[in-house]
């Protein structure tokens, strides 16, 4: 993985980690604080995952095409996951997130929006890490 992609992953990881920390302050004012807590936790964990991917990426042998596909899919999907959870927390989409959003119900379009964002990002992040595992090969020193 190129240094440029590693820097991108590290920077987006640190930024997402910081967004998660700051987002924690919004939890008490959200319509669904439990979904807000999920967004806060997901952002922190996802930021750390991006930082780890940046670190590991420099030690793997990946073609430029695979490295770019993995890196961009990973960071974009993890940001969209955070956004989907924040949308769910703001609107209280209890049908989309029945455990964290218990007792809340959003408008149908709000539920669909949260579901689309969370569903698409889940597929994207899973695809990025599956691609990484398929292409996994340590660089020989």
C-alpha positions in Angstrom: 0.0 0.0 0.0 1.4 3.4 -0.9 2.3 6.0 1.7 -0.4 8.3 0.3 -3.1 5.7 1.0 -1.6 5.0 4.4 -1.7 8.7 5.2 -5.3 8.9 4.0 -6.4 6.0 6.1 -4.5 7.3 9.2 -5.9 10.9 8.8 -9.5 9.7 8.2 -9.1 7.4 11.1 -8.0 10.1 13.5 -10.7 12.4 12.2 -13.4 9.8 12.7 -12.1 9.0 16.2 -12.3 12.7 17.0 -15.8 13.0 15.6 -16.8 10.1 17.8 -15.4 11.8 20.9 -17.1 15.1 20.1 -20.3 13.3 19.1 -20.5 11.9 22.6 -21.5 15.4 23.8 -24.7 15.2 21.6 -25.9 12.0 23.1 -28.2 13.6 25.8 -30.0 15.9 23.3 -30.7 13.3 20.6 -34.2 11.8 20.2 -32.7 8.3 20.7 -29.7 8.6 23.1 -29.0 4.9 22.9 -28.6 5.1 19.1 -26.4 8.2 19.7 -24.3 6.1 22.0 -24.0 3.5 19.2 -22.9 6.2 16.8 -20.3 7.5 19.3 -18.9 4.0 19.9 -19.0 3.1 16.2 -17.0 6.2 15.3 -14.3 5.6 17.9 -14.0 1.9 17.0 -14.1 2.7 13.2 -11.4 5.4 13.6 -9.2 2.9 15.4 -9.8 0.3 12.7 -8.8 2.8 10.0 -5.6 3.7 11.9 -4.8 -0.1 12.2 -5.5 -0.6 8.5 -3.1 2.2 7.7 -0.4 0.6 9.9 -0.9 -2.9 8.5 -1.2 -1.6 4.9 2.4 -0.6 4.8 3.5 -4.1 5.7 1.4 -5.9 3.1 2.0 -6.6 -0.6 -1.0 -5.2 -2.4 -1.3 -4.1 -6.0 -2.1 -0.4 -6.3 -5.6 -1.1 -7.6 -6.5 -3.5 -4.8 -5.0 -1.1 -2.2 -7.0 1.8 -3.5 -10.2 -0.2 -3.6 -9.8 -1.5 -0.1 -8.7 1.9 1.4 -11.4 4.0 -0.2 -14.2 1.5 0.4 -13.1 1.1 4.1 -13.0 4.8 5.0 -16.0 5.8 3.1 -18.2 3.0 4.4 -17.2 3.6 8.0 -18.0 7.3 7.7 -21.4 6.4 6.2 -22.0 4.0 9.0 -21.4 6.8 11.6 -23.7 9.1 9.5 -26.4 6.5 9.4 -26.3 6.0 13.1 -26.4 9.7 13.8 -29.4 10.1 11.4 -31.1 7.2 13.3 -30.3 8.9 16.6 -31.5 12.3 15.5 -34.8 11.0 14.1 -35.3 8.1 16.6 -35.5 5.3 14.0 -36.6 2.5 16.3 -37.9 0.3 13.6 -34.5 0.3 11.8 -32.6 -0.2 15.0 -35.0 -2.0 17.3 -32.7 -2.7 20.2 -30.9 0.7 20.5 -34.0 2.6 19.4 -36.6 0.8 21.5 -39.6 3.0 22.1 -38.9 5.4 19.2 -40.5 5.4 15.8 -39.4 7.7 13.0 -41.3 8.7 9.9 -41.2 6.1 7.1 -38.7 8.1 5.1 -36.5 8.6 8.1 -36.5 4.9 8.8 -35.6 4.1 5.2 -32.8 6.7 5.1 -31.2 5.3 8.2 -31.7 1.7 6.9 -30.1 2.6 3.6 -27.1 4.3 5.1 -26.5 1.6 7.7 -27.1 -1.2 5.3 -25.0 0.1 2.5 -22.1 1.0 4.9 -22.2 -2.5 6.5 -22.0 -4.2 3.1 -19.2 -1.8 2.1 -17.1 -2.2 5.2 -17.5 -6.0 5.1 -16.5 -6.0 1.4 -13.3 -3.9 2.2 -12.1 -6.3 4.9 -13.0 -9.4 2.8 -11.0 -7.9 -0.1 -8.1 -7.3 2.4 -8.2 -10.9 3.6 -8.3 -12.3 0.1 -5.3 -10.2 -1.0 -3.4 -10.7 2.3 0.3 -11.2 1.6 3.2 -10.0 3.9 5.9 -8.0 2.3 9.2 -9.9 2.4 12.0 -7.8 3.9 
